[in-house]
Amino acid sequence: MTTPFTILAVILTIIIFIPLYRVVKGPTLWDRMLGAGAIGSKTLVLICIIGTIYGRMDMFIDITLAYAALNFIGVIAITRYLEKMRLKK
Amino acid sequence: MTNLQDIVAVTMVSAGAFFMFIGGIGIIRLPDFFARTHAIGKSDTLGIMLVLGGLAVHLGFSLSSVKLVIALLFVALANPTASHALAKSAITSGLKPWFRADEPDSEEQT
């Protein structure tokens, strides 16, 4: 049963590299921030799948919840910072 | 029972990976920042919800699957909110949306 999930984890690892292109190349600051948020969301999913492969979901799901909250708070905080910084000018 | 459960779980996780791939294509191919928020805010959120739901189906009825459903609901609330906050910050700071008429060679293409 762990074989399909292993294949899907490899596929998701390849998918993570797609928003990295936008983070490196993005024309504006918000493009980079959007790509970073997308990478965080995909990492959250990957942590869940790794927990299923190892059979230790009771440990990995707490890491997932903390990671989801941290990702959201990080994006919101940087958004607030950018907004205030631009409005002062 | 177990066989059907596994089939449903693998199908949902595969559909979630497919939707995340579509979101990745959108974040590369779309022309401007607001269009890219459209790709991340909707397609990626649906992919994450499908993957977490599929893993919850795979685990069956337990405490971990209840926590997975809680994480699913949190992501469903938080991910579009983050995209909306980013787009609002961009348009407050004066980033202009893209139009096809702004392209210099739009007449040759159409």
N, CA and C atoms of all chains as a GROMACS GRO file, in nm:
protein
  597
    1MET      N    1   0.084  -0.121   0.000
    1MET     CA    2   0.000   0.000   0.000
    1MET      C    3   0.086   0.125   0.000
    2THR      N    4   0.214   0.112   0.045
    2THR     CA    5   0.294   0.234   0.050
    2THR      C    6   0.352   0.269  -0.086
    3THR      N    7   0.347   0.177  -0.184
    3THR     CA    8   0.411   0.204  -0.312
    3THR      C    9   0.345   0.319  -0.389
    4PRO      N   10   0.209   0.325  -0.403
    4PRO     CA   11   0.153   0.440  -0.476
    4PRO      C   12   0.182   0.572  -0.407
    5PHE      N   13   0.184   0.571  -0.274
    5PHE     CA   14   0.211   0.696  -0.205
    5PHE      C   15   0.356   0.739  -0.222
    6THR      N   16   0.448   0.641  -0.235
    6THR     CA   17   0.587   0.677  -0.261
    6THR      C   18   0.602   0.742  -0.398
    7ILE      N   19   0.533   0.684  -0.498
    7ILE     CA   20   0.538   0.743  -0.633
    7ILE      C   21   0.480   0.884  -0.632
    8LEU      N   22   0.367   0.902  -0.559
    8LEU     CA   23   0.305   1.034  -0.556
    8LEU      C   24   0.392   1.135  -0.481
    9ALA      N   25   0.467   1.088  -0.380
    9ALA     CA   26   0.558   1.179  -0.309
    9ALA      C   27   0.669   1.226  -0.401
   10VAL      N   28   0.722   1.134  -0.485
   10VAL     CA   29   0.825   1.174  -0.582
   10VAL      C   30   0.769   1.276  -0.681
   11ILE      N   31   0.645   1.251  -0.729
   11ILE     CA   32   0.583   1.345  -0.824
   11ILE      C   33   0.565   1.482  -0.760
   12LEU      N   34   0.522   1.484  -0.632
   12LEU     CA   35   0.503   1.612  -0.564
   12LEU      C   36   0.635   1.685  -0.543
   13THR      N   37   0.741   1.608  -0.518
   13THR     CA   38   0.872   1.671  -0.504
   13THR      C   39   0.914   1.740  -0.633
   14ILE      N   40   0.880   1.679  -0.748
   14ILE     CA   41   0.911   1.744  -0.876
   14ILE      C   42   0.823   1.868  -0.894
   15ILE      N   43   0.694   1.860  -0.851
   15ILE     CA   44   0.603   1.972  -0.869
   15ILE      C   45   0.649   2.093  -0.786
   16ILE      N   46   0.716   2.068  -0.672
   16ILE     CA   47   0.762   2.180  -0.589
   16ILE      C   48   0.859   2.270  -0.664
   17PHE      N   49   0.935   2.214  -0.760
   17PHE     CA   50   1.032   2.295  -0.831
   17PHE      C   51   0.967   2.393  -0.928
   18ILE      N   52   0.838   2.377  -0.961
   18ILE     CA   53   0.775   2.468  -1.057
   18ILE      C   54   0.757   2.610  -0.999
   19PRO      N   55   0.700   2.629  -0.875
   19PRO     CA   56   0.694   2.766  -0.823
   19PRO      C   57   0.830   2.824  -0.789
   20LEU      N   58   0.934   2.741  -0.772
   20LEU     CA   59   1.068   2.792  -0.744
   20LEU      C   60   1.118   2.877  -0.861
   21TYR      N   61   1.076   2.841  -0.984
   21TYR     CA   62   1.111   2.923  -1.101
   21TYR      C   63   1.057   3.064  -1.084
   22ARG      N   64   0.931   3.074  -1.035
   22ARG     CA   65   0.870   3.206  -1.019
   22ARG      C   66   0.937   3.283  -0.905
   23VAL      N   67   0.980   3.212  -0.801
   23VAL     CA   68   1.048   3.279  -0.690
   23VAL      C   69   1.181   3.337  -0.737
   24VAL      N   70   1.254   3.261  -0.820
   24VAL     CA   71   1.384   3.310  -0.864
   24VAL      C   72   1.368   3.420  -0.968
   25LYS      N   73   1.276   3.404  -1.063
   25LYS     CA   74   1.270   3.490  -1.180
   25LYS      C   75   1.170   3.604  -1.166
   26GLY      N   76   1.076   3.594  -1.067
   26GLY     CA   77   0.960   3.682  -1.063
   26GLY      C   78   0.990   3.829  -1.078
   27PRO      N   79   0.912   3.903  -1.158
   27PRO     CA   80   0.944   4.043  -1.182
   27PRO      C   81   0.922   4.130  -1.058
   28THR      N   82   0.816   4.105  -0.984
   28THR     CA   83   0.788   4.191  -0.868
   28THR      C   84   0.808   4.113  -0.738
   29LEU      N   85   0.801   4.190  -0.628
   29LEU     CA   86   0.818   4.130  -0.496
   29LEU      C   87   0.703   4.037  -0.461
   30TRP      N   88   0.580   4.073  -0.508
   30TRP     CA   89   0.463   3.993  -0.472
   30TRP      C   90   0.463   3.860  -0.544
   31ASP      N   91   0.523   3.856  -0.662
   31ASP     CA   92   0.536   3.728  -0.733
   31ASP      C   93   0.621   3.631  -0.652
   32ARG      N   94   0.732   3.682  -0.600
   32ARG     CA   95   0.819   3.595  -0.519
   32ARG      C   96   0.749   3.547  -0.394
   33MET      N   97   0.670   3.638  -0.333
   33MET     CA   98   0.599   3.599  -0.210
   33MET      C   99   0.492   3.494  -0.238
   34LEU      N  100   0.425   3.509  -0.354
   34LEU     CA  101   0.324   3.412  -0.393
   34LEU      C  102   0.385   3.275  -0.418
   35GLY      N  103   0.501   3.274  -0.485
   35GLY     CA  104   0.569   3.146  -0.508
   35GLY      C  105   0.615   3.082  -0.379
   36ALA      N  106   0.663   3.165  -0.284
   36ALA     CA  107   0.707   3.110  -0.155
   36ALA      C  108   0.589   3.048  -0.080
   37GLY      N  109   0.471   3.115  -0.085
   37GLY     CA  110   0.353   3.058  -0.021
   37GLY      C  111   0.310   2.927  -0.085
   38ALA      N  112   0.322   2.920  -0.219
   38ALA     CA  113   0.285   2.796  -0.288
   38ALA      C  114   0.380   2.682  -0.251
   39ILE      N  115   0.511   2.714  -0.238
   39ILE     CA  116   0.607   2.611  -0.198
   39ILE      C  117   0.575   2.562  -0.057
   40GLY      N  118   0.535   2.655   0.033
   40GLY     CA  119   0.500   2.614   0.169
   40GLY      C  120   0.379   2.522   0.171
   41SER      N  121   0.277   2.553   0.089
   41SER     CA  122   0.158   2.467   0.086
   41SER      C  123   0.191   2.327   0.036
   42LYS      N  124   0.276   2.320  -0.069
   42LYS     CA  125   0.311   2.188  -0.122
   42LYS      C  126   0.397   2.110  -0.024
   43THR      N  127   0.482   2.180   0.053
   43THR     CA  128   0.561   2.112   0.154
   43THR      C  129   0.473   2.052   0.263
   44LEU      N  130   0.366   2.125   0.296
   44LEU     CA  131   0.268   2.074   0.394
   44LEU      C  132   0.208   1.941   0.349
   45VAL      N  133   0.169   1.937   0.222
   45VAL     CA  134   0.112   1.813   0.168
   45VAL      C  135   0.215   1.701   0.168
   46LEU      N  136   0.341   1.737   0.135
   46LEU     CA  137   0.447   1.636   0.129
   46LEU      C  138   0.477   1.578   0.267
   47ILE      N  139   0.470   1.662   0.371
   47ILE     CA  140   0.490   1.612   0.508
   47ILE      C  141   0.382   1.510   0.542
   48CYS      N  142   0.257   1.538   0.503
   48CYS     CA  143   0.147   1.444   0.529
   48CYS      C  144   0.172   1.311   0.460
   49ILE      N  145   0.216   1.314   0.332
   49ILE     CA  146   0.236   1.190   0.258
   49ILE      C  147   0.352   1.112   0.318
   50ILE      N  148   0.459   1.181   0.361
   50ILE     CA  149   0.572   1.112   0.424
   50ILE      C  150   0.527   1.046   0.554
   51GLY      N  151   0.440   1.112   0.630
   51GLY     CA  152   0.386   1.050   0.751
   51GLY      C  153   0.307   0.924   0.720
   52THR      N  154   0.232   0.926   0.608
   52THR     CA  155   0.158   0.805   0.570
   52THR      C  156   0.252   0.692   0.530
   53ILE      N  157   0.362   0.726   0.461
   53ILE     CA  158   0.456   0.622   0.419
   53ILE      C  159   0.523   0.559   0.540
   54TYR      N  160   0.564   0.643   0.637
   54TYR     CA  161   0.631   0.589   0.755
   54TYR      C  162   0.536   0.521   0.853
   55GLY      N  163   0.404   0.545   0.836
   55GLY     CA  164   0.309   0.487   0.930
   55GLY      C  165   0.307   0.554   1.066
   56ARG      N  166   0.360   0.678   1.074
   56ARG     CA  167   0.361   0.752   1.200
   56ARG      C  168   0.279   0.879   1.184
   57MET      N  169   0.152   0.864   1.143
   57MET     CA  170   0.071   0.983   1.114
   57MET      C  171   0.040   1.063   1.239
   58ASP      N  172   0.038   0.997   1.357
   58ASP     CA  173   0.005   1.070   1.480
   58ASP      C  174   0.112   1.172   1.516
   59MET      N  175   0.236   1.148   1.470
   59MET     CA  176   0.342   1.246   1.496
   59MET      C  177   0.346   1.353   1.388
   60PHE      N  178   0.332   1.310   1.259
   60PHE     CA  179   0.352   1.405   1.150
   60PHE      C  180   0.237   1.502   1.134
   61ILE      N  181   0.116   1.465   1.182
   61ILE     CA  182   0.002   1.555   1.162
   61ILE      C  183   0.015   1.681   1.248
   62ASP      N  184   0.082   1.669   1.365
   62ASP     CA  185   0.104   1.788   1.447
   62ASP      C  186   0.202   1.883   1.379
   63ILE      N  187   0.306   1.825   1.316
   63ILE     CA  188   0.400   1.907   1.239
   63ILE      C  189   0.326   1.977   1.125
   64THR      N  190   0.231   1.905   1.062
   64THR     CA  191   0.156   1.964   0.952
   64THR      C  192   0.073   2.083   0.998
   65LEU      N  193   0.005   2.068   1.112
   65LEU     CA  194  -0.079   2.178   1.162
   65LEU      C  195   0.007   2.300   1.196
   66ALA      N  196   0.122   2.278   1.262
   66ALA     CA  197   0.211   2.389   1.296
   66ALA      C  198   0.264   2.456   1.170
   67TYR      N  199   0.298   2.374   1.067
   67TYR     CA  200   0.353   2.429   0.944
   67TYR      C  201   0.248   2.512   0.869
   68ALA      N  202   0.122   2.465   0.870
   68ALA     CA  203   0.015   2.539   0.802
   68ALA      C  204  -0.004   2.674   0.869
   69ALA      N  205  -0.009   2.676   1.002
   69ALA     CA  206  -0.028   2.803   1.074
   69ALA      C  207   0.090   2.895   1.050
   70LEU      N  208   0.212   2.841   1.049
   70LEU     CA  209   0.332   2.924   1.032
   70LEU      C  210   0.338   2.984   0.892
   71ASN      N  211   0.301   2.904   0.791
   71ASN     CA  212   0.300   2.953   0.653
   71ASN      C  213   0.202   3.069   0.636
   72PHE      N  214   0.081   3.050   0.689
   72PHE     CA  215  -0.024   3.154   0.677
   72PHE      C  216   0.020   3.282   0.748
   73ILE      N  217   0.070   3.267   0.873
   73ILE     CA  218   0.110   3.385   0.950
   73ILE      C  219   0.226   3.457   0.882
   74GLY      N  220   0.319   3.381   0.823
   74GLY     CA  221   0.431   3.442   0.755
   74GLY      C  222   0.388   3.526   0.636
   75VAL      N  223   0.300   3.471   0.552
   75VAL     CA  224   0.255   3.546   0.434
   75VAL      C  225   0.178   3.670   0.477
   76ILE      N  226   0.090   3.658   0.579
   76ILE     CA  227   0.012   3.774   0.622
   76ILE      C  228   0.102   3.883   0.681
   77ALA      N  229   0.204   3.842   0.757
   77ALA     CA  230   0.294   3.940   0.819
   77ALA      C  231   0.372   4.016   0.714
   78ILE      N  232   0.426   3.945   0.614
   78ILE     CA  233   0.505   4.013   0.510
   78ILE      C  234   0.415   4.103   0.426
   79THR      N  235   0.288   4.060   0.405
   79THR     CA  236   0.193   4.144   0.333
   79THR      C  237   0.168   4.274   0.405
   80ARG      N  238   0.145   4.265   0.539
   80ARG     CA  239   0.122   4.387   0.617
   80ARG      C  240   0.243   4.479   0.611
   81TYR      N  241   0.362   4.420   0.620
   81TYR     CA  242   0.486   4.499   0.616
   81TYR      C  243   0.500   4.573   0.484
   82LEU      N  244   0.473   4.503   0.374
   82LEU     CA  245   0.485   4.567   0.243
   82LEU      C  246   0.385   4.680   0.229
   83GLU      N  247   0.262   4.657   0.276
   83GLU     CA  248   0.159   4.759   0.261
   83GLU      C  249   0.196   4.886   0.337
   84LYS      N  250   0.242   4.869   0.462
   84LYS     CA  251   0.279   4.987   0.541
   84LYS      C  252   0.400   5.057   0.482
   85MET      N  253   0.496   4.980   0.431
   85MET     CA  254   0.617   5.039   0.377
   85MET      C  255   0.585   5.124   0.254
   86ARG      N  256   0.495   5.074   0.168
   86ARG     CA  257   0.464   5.152   0.049
   86ARG      C  258   0.376   5.272   0.079
   87LEU      N  259   0.290   5.263   0.181
   87LEU     CA  260   0.199   5.374   0.208
   87LEU      C  261   0.272   5.493   0.269
   88LYS      N  262   0.385   5.470   0.334
   88LYS     CA  263   0.457   5.581   0.397
   88LYS      C  264   0.521   5.674   0.294
   89LYS      N  265   0.552   5.619   0.176
   89LYS     CA  266   0.624   5.699   0.077
   89LYS      C  267   0.540   5.813   0.024
   90MET      N  268  -1.406  -0.391   0.148
   90MET     CA  269  -1.412  -0.263   0.219
   90MET      C  270  -1.277  -0.194   0.217
   91THR      N  271  -1.172  -0.268   0.255
   91THR     CA  272  -1.039  -0.208   0.258
   91THR      C  273  -0.991  -0.175   0.117
   92ASN      N  274  -1.025  -0.264   0.022
   92ASN     CA  275  -0.983  -0.241  -0.115
   92ASN      C  276  -1.045  -0.115  -0.172
   93LEU      N  277  -1.177  -0.098  -0.149
   93LEU     CA  278  -1.246   0.020  -0.199
   93LEU      C  279  -1.190   0.146  -0.132
   94GLN      N  280  -1.160   0.134  -0.002
   94GLN     CA  281  -1.103   0.249   0.070
   94GLN      C  282  -0.969   0.291   0.009
   95ASP      N  283  -0.884   0.192  -0.022
   95ASP     CA  284  -0.754   0.225  -0.081
   95ASP      C  285  -0.768   0.286  -0.219
   96ILE      N  286  -0.864   0.232  -0.298
   96ILE     CA  287  -0.883   0.286  -0.434
   96ILE      C  288  -0.927   0.431  -0.428
   97VAL      N  289  -1.023   0.460  -0.336
   97VAL     CA  290  -1.072   0.598  -0.324
   97VAL      C  291  -0.959   0.690  -0.277
   98ALA      N  292  -0.876   0.642  -0.181
   98ALA     CA  293  -0.768   0.726  -0.127
   98ALA      C  294  -0.666   0.759  -0.235
   99VAL      N  295  -0.622   0.656  -0.311
   99VAL     CA  296  -0.519   0.681  -0.414
   99VAL      C  297  -0.574   0.769  -0.525
  100THR      N  298  -0.704   0.750  -0.560
  100THR     CA  299  -0.763   0.833  -0.664
  100THR      C  300  -0.769   0.979  -0.620
  101MET      N  301  -0.807   1.003  -0.494
  101MET     CA  302  -0.817   1.142  -0.448
  101MET      C  303  -0.680   1.207  -0.440
  102VAL      N  304  -0.578   1.132  -0.394
  102VAL     CA  305  -0.444   1.191  -0.385
  102VAL      C  306  -0.389   1.220  -0.525
  103SER      N  307  -0.416   1.130  -0.622
  103SER     CA  308  -0.369   1.154  -0.759
  103SER      C  309  -0.438   1.276  -0.818
  104ALA      N  310  -0.571   1.290  -0.793
  104ALA     CA  311  -0.642   1.408  -0.845
  104ALA      C  312  -0.586   1.535  -0.782
  105GLY      N  313  -0.550   1.531  -0.654
  105GLY     CA  314  -0.491   1.647  -0.589
  105GLY      C  315  -0.357   1.684  -0.648
  106ALA      N  316  -0.274   1.583  -0.678
  106ALA     CA  317  -0.145   1.610  -0.742
  106ALA      C  318  -0.165   1.670  -0.880
  107PHE      N  319  -0.267   1.621  -0.953
  107PHE     CA  320  -0.296   1.676  -1.085
  107PHE      C  321  -0.334   1.824  -1.076
  108PHE      N  322  -0.422   1.858  -0.977
  108PHE     CA  323  -0.463   1.997  -0.966
  108PHE      C  324  -0.346   2.086  -0.924
  109MET      N  325  -0.255   2.032  -0.840
  109MET     CA  326  -0.139   2.111  -0.803
  109MET      C  327  -0.047   2.133  -0.922
  110PHE      N  328  -0.039   2.032  -1.011
  110PHE     CA  329   0.040   2.050  -1.133
  110PHE      C  330  -0.020   2.159  -1.222
  111ILE      N  331  -0.156   2.161  -1.230
  111ILE     CA  332  -0.223   2.266  -1.308
  111ILE      C  333  -0.193   2.403  -1.248
  112GLY      N  334  -0.194   2.413  -1.114
  112GLY     CA  335  -0.160   2.540  -1.050
  112GLY      C  336  -0.016   2.580  -1.080
  113GLY      N  337   0.075   2.482  -1.087
  113GLY     CA  338   0.213   2.514  -1.121
  113GLY      C  339   0.226   2.565  -1.263
  114ILE      N  340   0.152   2.504  -1.356
  114ILE     CA  341   0.153   2.555  -1.495
  114ILE      C  342   0.100   2.698  -1.498
  115GLY      N  343  -0.006   2.723  -1.418
  115GLY     CA  344  -0.063   2.858  -1.414
  115GLY      C  345   0.035   2.959  -1.360
  116ILE      N  346   0.112   2.922  -1.257
  116ILE     CA  347   0.204   3.021  -1.200
  116ILE      C  348   0.321   3.048  -1.292
  117ILE      N  349   0.347   2.960  -1.388
  117ILE     CA  350   0.454   2.991  -1.484
  117ILE      C  351   0.400   3.064  -1.606
  118ARG      N  352   0.284   3.020  -1.658
  118ARG     CA  353   0.242   3.066  -1.791
  118ARG      C  354   0.160   3.194  -1.789
  119LEU      N  355   0.091   3.224  -1.677
  119LEU     CA  356   0.000   3.340  -1.680
  119LEU      C  357   0.078   3.471  -1.683
  120PRO      N  358   0.020   3.576  -1.743
  120PRO     CA  359   0.104   3.692  -1.778
  120PRO      C  360   0.131   3.789  -1.665
  121ASP      N  361   0.050   3.791  -1.558
  121ASP     CA  362   0.070   3.900  -1.463
  121ASP      C  363   0.039   3.852  -1.322
  122PHE      N  364   0.071   3.934  -1.222
  122PHE     CA  365   0.065   3.887  -1.084
  122PHE      C  366  -0.077   3.851  -1.041
  123PHE      N  367  -0.176   3.931  -1.084
  123PHE     CA  368  -0.312   3.904  -1.038
  123PHE      C  369  -0.368   3.776  -1.099
  124ALA      N  370  -0.328   3.748  -1.223
  124ALA     CA  371  -0.368   3.620  -1.284
  124ALA      C  372  -0.302   3.503  -1.213
  125ARG      N  373  -0.178   3.524  -1.166
  125ARG     CA  374  -0.111   3.416  -1.093
  125ARG      C  375  -0.174   3.391  -0.958
  126THR      N  376  -0.225   3.497  -0.892
  126THR     CA  377  -0.300   3.474  -0.768
  126THR      C  378  -0.424   3.392  -0.794
  127HIS      N  379  -0.484   3.411  -0.910
  127HIS     CA  380  -0.600   3.330  -0.948
  127HIS      C  381  -0.563   3.182  -0.954
  128ALA      N  382  -0.446   3.151  -1.013
  128ALA     CA  383  -0.405   3.011  -1.024
  128ALA      C  384  -0.376   2.951  -0.887
  129ILE      N  385  -0.304   3.026  -0.802
  129ILE     CA  386  -0.265   2.970  -0.672
  129ILE      C  387  -0.385   2.964  -0.578
  130GLY      N  388  -0.468   3.070  -0.580
  130GLY     CA  389  -0.576   3.077  -0.481
  130GLY      C  390  -0.682   2.971  -0.497
  131LYS      N  391  -0.710   2.928  -0.620
  131LYS     CA  392  -0.819   2.831  -0.638
  131LYS      C  393  -0.770   2.691  -0.668
  132SER      N  394  -0.685   2.678  -0.770
  132SER     CA  395  -0.647   2.544  -0.816
  132SER      C  396  -0.562   2.472  -0.712
  133ASP      N  397  -0.468   2.546  -0.651
  133ASP     CA  398  -0.380   2.486  -0.552
  133ASP      C  399  -0.457   2.446  -0.426
  134THR      N  400  -0.552   2.532  -0.386
  134THR     CA  401  -0.631   2.501  -0.266
  134THR      C  402  -0.712   2.373  -0.286
  135LEU      N  403  -0.770   2.359  -0.406
  135LEU     CA  404  -0.847   2.237  -0.433
  135LEU      C  405  -0.756   2.115  -0.432
  136GLY      N  406  -0.632   2.130  -0.484
  136GLY     CA  407  -0.540   2.017  -0.483
  136GLY      C  408  -0.502   1.975  -0.342
  137ILE      N  409  -0.474   2.073  -0.256
  137ILE     CA  410  -0.435   2.041  -0.118
  137ILE      C  411  -0.551   1.975  -0.044
  138MET      N  412  -0.674   2.028  -0.066
  138MET     CA  413  -0.790   1.970   0.001
  138MET      C  414  -0.812   1.825  -0.043
  139LEU      N  415  -0.792   1.797  -0.175
  139LEU     CA  416  -0.811   1.660  -0.223
  139LEU      C  417  -0.708   1.566  -0.165
  140VAL      N  418  -0.579   1.611  -0.156
  140VAL     CA  419  -0.476   1.522  -0.103
  140VAL      C  420  -0.501   1.493   0.045
  141LEU      N  421  -0.533   1.596   0.123
  141LEU     CA  422  -0.554   1.573   0.266
  141LEU      C  423  -0.679   1.488   0.290
  142GLY      N  424  -0.784   1.510   0.208
  142GLY     CA  425  -0.903   1.428   0.219
  142GLY      C  426  -0.876   1.282   0.184
  143GLY      N  427  -0.794   1.260   0.081
  143GLY     CA  428  -0.759   1.124   0.043
  143GLY      C  429  -0.679   1.053   0.151
  144LEU      N  430  -0.587   1.126   0.216
  144LEU     CA  431  -0.511   1.065   0.326
  144LEU      C  432  -0.601   1.034   0.445
  145ALA      N  433  -0.701   1.122   0.470
  145ALA     CA  434  -0.795   1.095   0.579
  145ALA      C  435  -0.878   0.971   0.549
  146VAL      N  436  -0.916   0.953   0.422
  146VAL     CA  437  -0.989   0.830   0.384
  146VAL      C  438  -0.901   0.708   0.401
  147HIS      N  439  -0.772   0.722   0.368
  147HIS     CA  440  -0.679   0.609   0.382
  147HIS      C  441  -0.660   0.569   0.527
  148LEU      N  442  -0.657   0.666   0.618
  148LEU     CA  443  -0.633   0.635   0.759
  148LEU      C  444  -0.754   0.572   0.827
  149GLY      N  445  -0.875   0.598   0.772
  149GLY     CA  446  -0.993   0.547   0.839
  149GLY      C  447  -1.036   0.639   0.952
  150PHE      N  448  -1.119   0.585   1.043
  150PHE     CA  449  -1.173   0.669   1.149
  150PHE      C  450  -1.081   0.663   1.271
  151SER      N  451  -1.000   0.770   1.289
  151SER     CA  452  -0.911   0.772   1.404
  151SER      C  453  -0.886   0.919   1.442
  152LEU      N  454  -0.806   0.939   1.545
  152LEU     CA  455  -0.777   1.076   1.588
  152LEU      C  456  -0.696   1.151   1.484
  153SER      N  457  -0.604   1.078   1.417
  153SER     CA  458  -0.520   1.143   1.316
  153SER      C  459  -0.604   1.191   1.199
  154SER      N  460  -0.707   1.114   1.162
  154SER     CA  461  -0.787   1.157   1.048
  154SER      C  462  -0.874   1.277   1.086
  155VAL      N  463  -0.917   1.285   1.213
  155VAL     CA  464  -0.989   1.405   1.258
  155VAL      C  465  -0.898   1.528   1.251
  156LYS      N  466  -0.771   1.510   1.292
  156LYS     CA  467  -0.676   1.622   1.283
  156LYS      C  468  -0.649   1.658   1.138
  157LEU      N  469  -0.648   1.557   1.048
  157LEU     CA  470  -0.630   1.587   0.905
  157LEU      C  471  -0.745   1.670   0.852
  158VAL      N  472  -0.869   1.639   0.897
  158VAL     CA  473  -0.984   1.717   0.851
  158VAL      C  474  -0.975   1.860   0.905
  159ILE      N  475  -0.924   1.876   1.028
  159ILE     CA  476  -0.904   2.011   1.083
  159ILE      C  477  -0.802   2.088   1.000
  160ALA      N  478  -0.690   2.021   0.962
  160ALA     CA  479  -0.590   2.086   0.878
  160ALA      C  480  -0.648   2.122   0.743
  161LEU      N  481  -0.734   2.034   0.687
  161LEU     CA  482  -0.800   2.061   0.558
  161LEU      C  483  -0.885   2.187   0.567
  162LEU      N  484  -0.965   2.199   0.676
  162LEU     CA  485  -1.051   2.317   0.690
  162LEU      C  486  -0.965   2.443   0.708
  163PHE      N  487  -0.855   2.430   0.782
  163PHE     CA  488  -0.768   2.547   0.802
  163PHE      C  489  -0.706   2.593   0.671
  164VAL      N  490  -0.660   2.496   0.589
  164VAL     CA  491  -0.601   2.532   0.460
  164VAL      C  492  -0.707   2.594   0.369
  165ALA      N  493  -0.829   2.539   0.371
  165ALA     CA  494  -0.935   2.593   0.287
  165ALA      C  495  -0.970   2.735   0.326
  166LEU      N  496  -0.953   2.772   0.454
  166LEU     CA  497  -0.976   2.911   0.492
  166LEU      C  498  -0.854   2.998   0.466
  167ALA      N  499  -0.734   2.945   0.493
  167ALA     CA  500  -0.616   3.030   0.499
  167ALA      C  501  -0.556   3.059   0.363
  168ASN      N  502  -0.559   2.961   0.271
  168ASN     CA  503  -0.486   2.979   0.145
  168ASN      C  504  -0.548   3.087   0.055
  169PRO      N  505  -0.683   3.090   0.035
  169PRO     CA  506  -0.738   3.202  -0.042
  169PRO      C  507  -0.725   3.334   0.031
  170THR      N  508  -0.727   3.331   0.166
  170THR     CA  509  -0.711   3.456   0.240
  170THR      C  510  -0.573   3.516   0.218
  171ALA      N  511  -0.470   3.430   0.217
  171ALA     CA  512  -0.334   3.478   0.194
  171ALA      C  513  -0.320   3.535   0.053
  172SER      N  514  -0.380   3.466  -0.047
  172SER     CA  515  -0.373   3.517  -0.184
  172SER      C  516  -0.444   3.651  -0.196
  173HIS      N  517  -0.561   3.663  -0.130
  173HIS     CA  518  -0.635   3.788  -0.136
  173HIS      C  519  -0.559   3.902  -0.070
  174ALA      N  520  -0.492   3.872   0.045
  174ALA     CA  521  -0.416   3.975   0.114
  174ALA      C  522  -0.298   4.021   0.029
  175LEU      N  523  -0.233   3.926  -0.040
  175LEU     CA  524  -0.122   3.963  -0.128
  175LEU      C  525  -0.171   4.052  -0.243
  176ALA      N  526  -0.285   4.015  -0.304
  176ALA     CA  527  -0.336   4.093  -0.416
  176ALA      C  528  -0.379   4.231  -0.370
  177LYS      N  529  -0.438   4.239  -0.250
  177LYS     CA  530  -0.481   4.370  -0.198
  177LYS      C  531  -0.360   4.458  -0.169
  178SER      N  532  -0.255   4.398  -0.113
  178SER     CA  533  -0.133   4.474  -0.087
  178SER      C  534  -0.071   4.525  -0.216
  179ALA      N  535  -0.074   4.441  -0.321
  179ALA     CA  536  -0.015   4.482  -0.448
  179ALA      C  537  -0.092   4.596  -0.510
  180ILE      N  538  -0.225   4.588  -0.504
  180ILE     CA  539  -0.302   4.693  -0.573
  180ILE      C  540  -0.307   4.820  -0.491
  181THR      N  541  -0.284   4.809  -0.357
  181THR     CA  542  -0.273   4.929  -0.276
  181THR      C  543  -0.142   5.002  -0.306
  182SER      N  544  -0.035   4.924  -0.328
  182SER     CA  545   0.094   4.986  -0.353
  182SER      C  546   0.111   5.032  -0.496
  183GLY      N  547   0.008   5.011  -0.581
  183GLY     CA  548   0.014   5.070  -0.713
  183GLY      C  549   0.062   4.980  -0.824
  184LEU      N  550   0.052   4.849  -0.809
  184LEU     CA  551   0.086   4.758  -0.920
  184LEU      C  552  -0.030   4.756  -1.018
  185LYS      N  553   0.004   4.779  -1.147
  185LYS     CA  554  -0.103   4.788  -1.247
  185LYS      C  555  -0.137   4.650  -1.302
  186PRO      N  556  -0.265   4.620  -1.322
  186PRO     CA  557  -0.302   4.493  -1.387
  186PRO      C  558  -0.261   4.494  -1.534
  187TRP      N  559  -0.250   4.371  -1.589
  187TRP     CA  560  -0.205   4.353  -1.728
  187TRP      C  561  -0.324   4.355  -1.822
  188PHE      N  562  -0.312   4.425  -1.933
  188PHE     CA  563  -0.412   4.418  -2.038
  188PHE      C  564  -0.345   4.378  -2.168
  189ARG      N  565  -0.421   4.315  -2.256
  189ARG     CA  566  -0.362   4.272  -2.383
  189ARG      C  567  -0.327   4.393  -2.471
  190ALA      N  568  -0.400   4.504  -2.451
  190ALA     CA  569  -0.372   4.623  -2.533
  190ALA      C  570  -0.239   4.687  -2.498
  191ASP      N  571  -0.185   4.658  -2.377
  191ASP     CA  572  -0.058   4.717  -2.338
  191ASP      C  573   0.060   4.650  -2.406
  192GLU      N  574   0.039   4.530  -2.458
  192GLU     CA  575   0.149   4.459  -2.524
  192GLU      C  576   0.188   4.533  -2.651
  193PRO      N  577   0.319   4.547  -2.679
  193PRO     CA  578   0.359   4.623  -2.798
  193PRO      C  579   0.327   4.553  -2.929
  194ASP      N  580   0.328   4.419  -2.930
  194ASP     CA  581   0.304   4.347  -3.055
  194ASP      C  582   0.171   4.273  -3.053
  195SER      N  583   0.068   4.336  -2.990
  195SER     CA  584  -0.060   4.266  -2.979
  195SER      C  585  -0.133   4.264  -3.114
  196GLU      N  586  -0.105   4.363  -3.200
  196GLU     CA  587  -0.177   4.365  -3.328
  196GLU      C  588  -0.128   4.255  -3.420
  197GLU      N  589   0.004   4.224  -3.410
  197GLU     CA  590   0.055   4.119  -3.498
  197GLU      C  591   0.001   3.982  -3.457
  198GLN      N  592  -0.020   3.961  -3.326
  198GLN     CA  593  -0.062   3.830  -3.281
  198GLN      C  594  -0.208   3.803  -3.315
  199THR      N  595  -0.294   3.905  -3.302
  199THR     CA  596  -0.437   3.883  -3.323
  199THR      C  597  -0.478   3.921  -3.462
   0.00000   0.00000   0.00000
